[in-house]
């Protein structure tokens, strides 16, 4: 090492304290000087503590205070969960502001099954979530309720899954095989019935003034909820978080496939002004062509481009703000859990390396609220526990769902206050 380099490494810097060894200048300091130095160090330490406290206070400041639900809480929000509802809450759909529709549906899953267990896994894990949320405050005060699973949907899912298996094994090549053609037609018919039923349920609760979310199920499950919101909020946009574009045309022959939902939404609902996609890592050329030919109605923020911007040092909040700027005032959030890094959802049906961290996903949703836009509805899909004793996927799903609920409520209150 050169002498010059040694000098840079070891030469005292301006403002450095003198050495403490015997015979050093430090030994010659007066007692008042040493006392003043100790006092200064204490003041600096106290300032650091105050800054840390202010950072926490700033995080929690002006968060969701909420309107207390129409029924008294009747429980300790700081204690363990005692209710049987989602997040251990005692609310019914009638007195809750947020109503969740569970849809255990997965007939068109093309890789690994398990998404139909998602609603139950999230419900089970939700009892471990602290009700006070550092980002959104007290969303529970406004009431959150998950409906009972519709028994028709359970039956239709079983019938559709059984019919779909041979079609999936044949990769959708059914022409000329009467049995496979009949099976494919049965799955498509049951999917249409599901869409109609989910839309009917969503509309019923929206007409009662509720905020409606859906918990799937594979990503075909929320089509009916999206359709209901599109009818109620013409001109709304969709934030679509996913590893996949879901713009395929009748994938494996299924017209309402989990791989086709956003194409169906785009082509069947012209009043939806824009679909903004985030986190895409897998895409066919046909899907890319569909995006390019949409004249800006479908905007894709692919994962590789986001990663490049992060590698170049751009803060994520600026990336998130740019994404949110592509959305109109009213936003519906459709969230496939595989939009996250798959270490957070290892059992999901079609995992892809890459994706958003949990913190990035929360920040992105939070920036919608911060921008003054209104989240009008949401869904969370593809949470697929490996088995009934695997809590990790359900735990992540329950926490992400609570953030979605909290930011939805915050954005609604901002809209009502004219922000």
URUR-V605551 format. One record per pair of residues at least 24 apart in sequence whose C-alpha atoms are under 8 Angstrom apart, sorted by sequence separation. I is the first residue (numbers start at 1). J is the second residue. D is the distance in whole Angstrom. If there is no record, write none. Layout:
# URUR-V605551
I;J;D  I;J;D
This chain:
# URUR-V605551
71;95;7  163;187;6  198;222;8  199;223;8  200;224;8  273;297;7  274;298;6  275;299;6  276;300;6  277;301;6  278;302;6  279;303;4  70;95;6  199;224;4  203;228;6  274;299;8  276;301;7  277;302;8  278;303;7  69;95;6  70;96;8  160;186;7  161;187;8  195;221;8  198;224;5  199;225;5  202;228;6  378;404;7  69;96;6  160;187;5  194;221;8  195;222;8  197;224;7  198;225;6  199;226;8  299;326;8  69;97;7  195;223;6  196;224;6  199;227;7  200;228;8  195;224;4  199;228;5  160;190;7  194;224;8  377;408;7  245;277;7  375;407;8  376;408;7  349;382;7  375;408;5  156;190;6  238;272;8  348;382;6  374;408;7  236;271;8  237;272;6  240;275;7  242;277;7  243;278;8  244;279;8  245;280;6  348;383;6  349;384;7  87;123;7  220;256;6  235;271;5  236;272;5  237;273;5  238;274;6  239;275;6  240;276;6  241;277;6  242;278;6  243;279;5  244;280;5  248;284;8  347;383;8  348;384;5  375;411;6  376;412;8  86;123;5  220;257;6  221;258;8  234;271;5  235;272;5  236;273;6  237;274;5  238;275;5  239;276;5  240;277;5  241;278;5  242;279;6  243;280;4  244;281;6  245;282;7  347;384;6  348;385;7  374;411;5  375;412;7  85;123;8  86;124;8  88;126;7  156;194;8  219;257;8  220;258;4  223;261;7  227;265;8  234;272;6  235;273;5  236;274;7  237;275;6  238;276;6  239;277;6  240;278;6  241;279;6  242;280;6  243;281;5  244;282;5  245;283;6  248;286;7  345;383;7  347;385;6  362;400;8  369;407;6  373;411;7  374;412;6  87;126;4  88;127;5  219;258;5  220;259;8  226;265;8  230;269;7  237;276;8  239;278;8  241;280;8  243;282;6  244;283;6  248;287;6  345;384;8  347;386;5  365;404;7  369;408;8  372;411;7  86;126;6  87;127;4  218;258;6  219;259;8  220;260;8  231;271;8  247;287;5  324;364;8  374;414;8  86;127;7  87;128;7  153;194;7  220;261;6  230;271;7  246;287;8  362;403;7  366;407;6  369;410;7  370;411;8  374;415;6  87;129;7  219;261;7  223;265;7  227;269;7  230;272;6  245;287;7  331;373;7  333;375;7  358;400;8  365;407;7  369;411;5  372;414;7  373;415;7  247;290;8  320;363;8  321;364;8  324;367;7  329;372;8  330;373;6  331;374;6  332;375;6  335;378;8  337;380;7  368;411;8  372;415;7  87;131;8  98;142;8  100;144;8  102;146;7  316;360;7  320;364;5  324;368;6  329;373;5  330;374;5  331;375;5  332;376;6  333;377;6  334;378;6  335;379;6  336;380;6  337;381;6  338;382;7  97;142;6  98;143;6  99;144;6  100;145;6  101;146;6  102;147;7  104;149;8  328;373;8  329;374;6  330;375;6  331;376;6  332;377;5  333;378;5  334;379;5  335;380;5  336;381;5  337;382;6  348;393;8  369;414;8  81;127;6  96;142;6  97;143;5  98;144;5  99;145;5  100;146;4  101;147;6  102;148;7  103;149;7  317;363;7  321;367;6  330;376;6  331;377;7  332;378;5  333;379;6  334;380;6  335;381;6  336;382;6  337;383;6  347;393;7  81;128;7  96;143;4  97;144;6  98;145;6  99;146;6  100;147;6  101;148;8  102;149;6  103;150;8  276;323;8  317;364;8  320;367;7  324;371;8  345;392;8  346;393;7  372;419;6  80;128;8  95;143;7  96;144;5  99;147;7  101;149;8  105;153;7  344;392;8  345;393;5  96;145;6  104;153;7  105;154;8  344;393;7  103;153;7  104;154;7  107;157;6  276;326;7  317;367;8  89;140;8  93;144;8  106;157;7  107;158;8  276;327;7  303;354;7  345;396;7  78;130;7  91;143;6  92;144;8  93;145;5  105;157;6  275;327;8  303;355;6  344;396;7  78;131;7  91;144;6  92;145;6  93;146;7  104;157;7  107;160;5  108;161;7  274;327;7  77;131;6  78;132;8  89;143;8  91;145;6  93;147;7  107;161;4  274;328;8  77;132;8  89;144;7  106;161;7  107;162;8  273;328;8  89;145;8  108;164;7  107;164;6  86;144;7  110;168;7  86;145;6  280;339;7  85;145;6  86;146;6  108;168;8  279;339;6  337;397;7  85;146;7  278;339;8  279;340;8  192;256;8  191;256;6  188;254;6  187;254;7  188;255;6  73;141;8  188;256;7  184;253;7  184;254;7  282;352;8  281;352;7  63;135;7  64;136;5  65;137;6  66;138;7  69;141;6  281;353;8  63;136;5  64;137;5  65;138;6  66;139;7  68;141;5  69;142;5  281;354;7  60;134;6  63;137;5  64;138;6  65;139;8  67;141;6  68;142;5  69;143;5  281;355;8  59;134;7  60;135;7  64;139;7  66;141;6  67;142;5  68;143;8  280;355;8  59;135;7  60;136;8  65;141;8  66;142;6  279;355;5  60;137;7  279;356;7  172;251;8  173;252;7  107;187;8  172;252;4  173;253;8  171;252;6  172;253;5  172;254;8  168;252;7  167;252;8  239;327;8  238;327;7  237;327;6  237;328;6  236;328;6  237;329;8  239;331;7  241;333;8  235;328;8  236;329;7  237;330;6  238;331;6  239;332;6  240;333;6  241;334;6  242;335;6  243;336;8  236;330;5  237;331;5  238;332;5  239;333;5  240;334;5  241;335;5  242;336;5  235;330;8  236;331;6  237;332;6  238;333;6  239;334;6  240;335;6  241;336;6  242;337;7  243;338;6  244;339;8  119;215;6  236;332;7  238;334;7  240;336;8  241;337;8  242;338;6  243;339;5  118;215;8  119;216;6  233;330;7  242;339;4  243;340;8  118;216;6  119;217;7  241;339;5  242;340;8  118;217;6  101;201;8  116;216;7  117;217;7  101;202;8  115;216;7  116;217;5  115;217;5  116;218;7  115;218;5  229;332;8  99;205;7  226;332;8  243;351;8  109;218;7  243;352;7  108;218;8  99;210;6  101;212;8  103;214;7  105;216;7  106;217;6  97;209;8  98;210;6  99;211;6  100;212;6  101;213;6  102;214;6  103;215;6  104;216;6  105;217;4  106;218;5  243;355;7  97;210;5  98;211;5  99;212;5  100;213;5  101;214;5  102;215;5  103;216;5  104;217;5  105;218;6  96;210;8  97;211;6  98;212;6  99;213;6  100;214;5  101;215;6  102;216;6  103;217;5  104;218;8  98;213;7  100;215;7  102;217;8  106;221;8  105;221;6  219;336;7  103;221;6  108;254;7  229;376;8  109;257;8  229;377;7  108;257;5  109;258;7  108;258;6  222;379;7  221;381;8  219;381;6  216;379;8  218;381;6  219;382;6  213;377;6  214;378;7  215;379;6  216;380;6  217;381;6  218;382;5  211;376;7  212;377;6  213;378;5  214;379;4  215;380;5  216;381;4  217;382;6  211;377;6  212;378;7  213;379;5  214;380;6  215;381;6  216;382;6  217;383;7  216;383;8  114;347;8  115;348;7  114;348;7  115;349;7  114;349;7  112;348;7  113;349;6  112;349;4  111;349;6  112;350;7  110;349;8  111;350;6  109;349;7  122;383;8  118;381;8  121;384;8  118;382;7  119;383;8  121;385;7  118;383;5  115;381;7  117;383;8  118;384;5  125;391;7  139;405;7  115;382;5  117;384;6  118;385;7  121;388;8  136;403;7  139;406;5  115;383;6  116;384;7  117;385;7  126;394;8  135;403;8  138;406;8  114;383;8  115;384;4  125;394;6  126;395;7  129;398;8  137;406;8  114;384;5  115;385;8  121;391;7  124;394;8  125;395;5  129;399;7  136;406;5  139;409;7  113;384;7  114;385;6  123;394;8  136;407;6  114;386;7  121;393;8  122;394;5  126;398;5  121;394;5  122;395;7  125;398;6  126;399;7  121;395;8  136;410;7  122;397;6  123;398;7  118;394;7  122;398;5  98;405;8  64;406;8  64;409;8  64;410;6  63;410;8
